[in-house]
Amino acid sequence: MNKYIYNDTHVYWVKSDYSDINYTKGKKVPMYGVDLSSFRVLDEKIYAVDNKAVYYSGIPIAFAEPGSFKLLKNGYAIDKNHVFLQGEIIYGASPKQVSFLMII
């Protein structure tokens, strides 16, 4: 399982061996330039945001606008200008026209 670990001075993205629930075998990658006072992990736990950037798996998402960023479902997210899937822009998609179909 992957996750963010953070305290008052540092933020790390930890990519862990799925069998290691204590994250002792995971690779701890420091994240630089994070605003610690506004940093928060979002519901899907792979996305995070601060007042300067949006992060996916510990990497800033190019062109993502943190002030308007919202998670949707299944790795999808939007901001005021873009639609994202797993941290990548879906070009040609409009955040104002995104909807999901429920298939039974």
Backbone as CSV, one residue per row, in Angstrom:
resi,resn,N_x,N_y,N_z,CA_x,CA_y,CA_z,C_x,C_y,C_z
1,MET,0.842,-1.179,0.000,0.000,0.000,0.000,0.885,1.239,0.000
2,ASN,0.494,2.227,-0.745,1.226,3.478,-0.828,0.538,4.515,0.049
3,LYS,1.305,5.482,0.523,0.680,6.531,1.322,1.630,7.699,1.536
4,TYR,1.065,8.795,2.022,1.840,9.952,2.438,2.112,9.838,3.926
5,ILE,3.307,10.216,4.319,3.656,10.351,5.728,4.146,11.778,5.898
6,TYR,3.621,12.463,6.884,4.060,13.844,7.086,3.979,14.229,8.555
7,ASN,4.806,15.242,8.889,4.813,15.805,10.231,5.015,17.310,10.098
8,ASP,5.465,17.972,11.126,5.610,19.431,11.091,6.754,19.919,10.211
9,THR,7.645,19.035,9.800,8.815,19.481,9.041,9.010,18.822,7.676
10,HIS,8.409,17.665,7.427,8.651,16.950,6.174,7.400,16.228,5.676
11,VAL,7.359,16.021,4.353,6.335,15.186,3.737,7.064,14.146,2.891
12,TYR,6.616,12.896,2.994,7.200,11.809,2.213,6.086,11.051,1.504
13,TRP,6.395,10.574,0.303,5.538,9.617,-0.378,6.192,8.265,-0.155
14,VAL,5.433,7.318,0.375,5.984,6.002,0.667,5.349,4.992,-0.268
15,LYS,6.181,4.398,-1.090,5.731,3.308,-1.950,6.147,2.037,-1.241
16,SER,5.161,1.305,-0.759,5.437,0.175,0.110,5.142,-1.148,-0.569
17,ASP,5.845,-2.157,-0.130,5.537,-3.529,-0.504,4.142,-3.827,0.042
18,TYR,3.265,-4.364,-0.774,1.885,-4.585,-0.359,1.753,-5.514,0.841
19,SER,2.743,-6.328,1.116,2.670,-7.222,2.259,3.144,-6.553,3.545
20,ASP,3.670,-5.350,3.426,4.268,-4.671,4.568,3.331,-3.588,5.099
21,ILE,2.437,-3.941,5.998,1.443,-2.977,6.478,2.034,-1.893,7.370
22,ASN,3.241,-2.073,7.862,3.870,-1.064,8.722,4.797,-0.119,7.939
23,TYR,4.889,-0.284,6.634,5.694,0.575,5.767,7.177,0.540,6.094
24,THR,7.655,-0.540,6.689,9.070,-0.608,7.032,9.933,-0.976,5.836
25,LYS,9.349,-1.614,4.822,10.108,-1.990,3.631,9.920,-1.006,2.494
26,GLY,9.053,-0.039,2.662,8.736,0.898,1.599,9.836,1.911,1.363
27,LYS,9.857,2.427,0.164,10.813,3.464,-0.185,10.201,4.807,0.165
28,LYS,10.848,5.538,1.051,10.383,6.833,1.524,10.996,7.909,0.627
29,VAL,10.164,8.563,-0.169,10.656,9.589,-1.090,10.275,10.958,-0.552
30,PRO,11.262,11.805,-0.226,10.924,13.126,0.294,10.286,14.003,-0.791
31,MET,9.330,14.806,-0.385,8.687,15.754,-1.293,9.181,17.150,-0.911
32,TYR,9.715,17.872,-1.886,10.293,19.184,-1.618,9.349,20.287,-2.067
33,GLY,9.396,21.411,-1.372,8.606,22.574,-1.747,7.153,22.515,-1.306
34,VAL,6.801,21.528,-0.488,5.426,21.387,-0.013,5.164,22.426,1.067
35,ASP,3.998,23.069,0.997,3.595,23.991,2.050,2.977,23.163,3.177
36,LEU,3.747,22.946,4.225,3.327,22.055,5.306,2.080,22.554,6.034
37,SER,1.899,23.868,6.102,0.758,24.401,6.851,-0.577,24.141,6.147
38,SER,-0.550,23.945,4.824,-1.800,23.706,4.096,-1.897,22.307,3.496
39,PHE,-0.884,21.470,3.681,-0.861,20.138,3.086,-1.947,19.258,3.682
40,ARG,-2.672,18.543,2.803,-3.651,17.555,3.274,-3.791,16.456,2.230
41,VAL,-4.023,15.270,2.715,-4.242,14.107,1.868,-5.729,14.031,1.578
42,LEU,-6.071,13.787,0.312,-7.474,13.709,-0.083,-8.001,12.291,0.062
43,ASP,-9.291,12.114,-0.102,-9.967,10.856,0.184,-9.348,9.618,-0.441
44,GLU,-8.946,9.671,-1.685,-8.401,8.471,-2.317,-6.995,8.146,-1.833
45,LYS,-6.423,9.001,-1.034,-5.125,8.830,-0.383,-3.931,8.804,-1.334
46,ILE,-4.161,8.840,-2.604,-3.063,8.904,-3.560,-2.913,10.345,-4.064
47,TYR,-3.978,11.118,-3.888,-3.960,12.547,-4.195,-3.742,13.335,-2.907
48,ALA,-3.018,14.440,-3.014,-2.849,15.370,-1.898,-2.809,16.778,-2.483
49,VAL,-2.970,17.759,-1.632,-3.003,19.147,-2.095,-2.422,20.050,-1.015
50,ASP,-1.792,21.134,-1.439,-1.452,22.232,-0.537,-1.854,23.510,-1.261
51,ASN,-1.503,24.667,-0.739,-1.952,25.895,-1.393,-1.173,26.231,-2.662
52,LYS,-0.137,25.435,-2.993,0.675,25.696,-4.184,0.519,24.661,-5.287
53,ALA,0.141,23.419,-4.933,0.142,22.339,-5.926,-0.822,21.227,-5.536
54,VAL,-1.109,20.382,-6.535,-1.850,19.139,-6.332,-0.864,18.020,-6.631
55,TYR,-0.895,16.952,-5.832,0.059,15.860,-5.964,-0.667,14.552,-6.240
56,TYR,-0.050,13.741,-7.085,-0.526,12.386,-7.341,0.661,11.459,-7.126
57,SER,0.546,10.541,-6.213,1.656,9.633,-5.862,2.922,10.407,-5.516
58,GLY,2.750,11.532,-4.836,3.885,12.319,-4.377,4.493,13.249,-5.399
59,ILE,3.944,13.296,-6.612,4.496,14.131,-7.680,3.503,15.245,-8.017
60,PRO,3.976,16.499,-8.110,3.058,17.580,-8.482,2.440,17.335,-9.858
61,ILE,1.145,17.615,-9.974,0.444,17.467,-11.240,0.559,18.782,-12.005
62,ALA,1.158,18.727,-13.181,1.313,19.923,-14.011,-0.050,20.509,-14.357
63,PHE,-0.180,21.801,-14.220,-1.360,22.579,-14.594,-2.575,22.389,-13.678
64,ALA,-2.457,21.584,-12.627,-3.586,21.418,-11.702,-3.681,22.647,-10.808
65,GLU,-4.880,23.126,-10.598,-5.149,24.323,-9.811,-5.650,23.904,-8.419
66,PRO,-4.818,24.040,-7.376,-5.192,23.511,-6.067,-6.450,24.136,-5.460
67,GLY,-6.718,25.389,-5.745,-7.878,26.060,-5.166,-9.213,25.537,-5.655
68,SER,-9.236,24.925,-6.844,-10.498,24.419,-7.397,-10.494,22.902,-7.591
69,PHE,-9.455,22.221,-7.139,-9.294,20.787,-7.371,-10.298,19.984,-6.549
70,LYS,-10.966,19.022,-7.216,-11.930,18.153,-6.541,-11.770,16.724,-7.040
71,LEU,-11.834,15.791,-6.113,-11.849,14.379,-6.482,-13.236,13.982,-6.932
72,LEU,-13.283,13.092,-7.911,-14.548,12.524,-8.342,-14.562,11.068,-7.888
73,LYS,-14.511,10.119,-8.820,-14.509,8.692,-8.492,-13.441,7.972,-9.293
74,ASN,-12.998,6.837,-8.787,-12.133,5.912,-9.526,-10.901,6.564,-10.143
75,GLY,-10.245,7.463,-9.421,-9.033,8.097,-9.922,-9.267,9.345,-10.741
76,TYR,-10.518,9.708,-10.991,-10.837,10.919,-11.739,-10.881,12.120,-10.799
77,ALA,-10.523,13.266,-11.332,-10.578,14.517,-10.583,-10.758,15.656,-11.574
78,ILE,-11.164,16.816,-11.073,-11.302,18.008,-11.909,-10.752,19.214,-11.168
79,ASP,-10.398,20.229,-11.933,-10.212,21.565,-11.394,-10.977,22.496,-12.326
80,LYS,-10.821,23.791,-12.189,-11.634,24.706,-12.987,-11.339,24.639,-14.487
81,ASN,-10.206,24.063,-14.864,-9.816,24.033,-16.277,-9.657,22.650,-16.893
82,HIS,-9.472,21.613,-16.082,-9.090,20.305,-16.608,-9.838,19.153,-15.945
83,VAL,-9.820,18.019,-16.642,-10.253,16.737,-16.089,-9.001,15.869,-16.019
84,PHE,-8.835,15.153,-14.911,-7.657,14.322,-14.692,-8.066,12.875,-14.453
85,LEU,-7.228,11.966,-14.896,-7.362,10.555,-14.555,-6.004,10.094,-14.060
86,GLN,-5.957,9.644,-12.840,-4.719,9.176,-12.216,-3.578,10.176,-12.394
87,GLY,-3.883,11.443,-12.162,-2.872,12.491,-12.181,-2.507,13.030,-13.545
88,GLU,-3.143,12.549,-14.602,-2.854,13.001,-15.967,-4.055,13.751,-16.534
89,ILE,-3.795,14.810,-17.286,-4.872,15.564,-17.927,-5.506,14.730,-19.033
90,ILE,-6.823,14.755,-19.094,-7.548,14.150,-20.216,-7.855,15.305,-21.168
91,TYR,-7.066,15.430,-22.194,-7.217,16.540,-23.135,-8.525,16.421,-23.898
92,GLY,-9.200,17.550,-24.051,-10.473,17.597,-24.754,-11.665,17.403,-23.837
93,ALA,-11.442,16.974,-22.599,-12.541,16.793,-21.637,-12.792,18.107,-20.909
94,SER,-14.047,18.401,-20.670,-14.427,19.639,-19.990,-14.860,19.337,-18.556
95,PRO,-14.282,20.033,-17.572,-14.692,19.804,-16.183,-16.146,20.204,-15.929
96,LYS,-16.707,21.025,-16.781,-18.111,21.457,-16.616,-19.093,20.417,-17.166
97,GLN,-18.585,19.449,-17.922,-19.472,18.474,-18.555,-19.186,17.044,-18.123
98,VAL,-18.441,16.858,-17.060,-18.110,15.509,-16.601,-19.306,14.902,-15.881
99,SER,-19.634,13.667,-16.250,-20.652,12.912,-15.522,-20.285,11.430,-15.604
100,PHE,-20.848,10.647,-14.707,-20.562,9.220,-14.660,-21.838,8.440,-14.848
101,LEU,-21.738,7.367,-15.583,-22.854,6.445,-15.738,-22.682,5.294,-14.758
102,MET,-23.765,4.855,-14.211,-23.708,3.705,-13.320,-24.159,2.482,-14.110
103,ILE,-23.250,1.544,-14.268,-23.571,0.328,-15.013,-23.864,-0.780,-14.015
104,ILE,-24.998,-1.395,-14.190,-25.432,-2.450,-13.262,-25.206,-3.809,-13.891
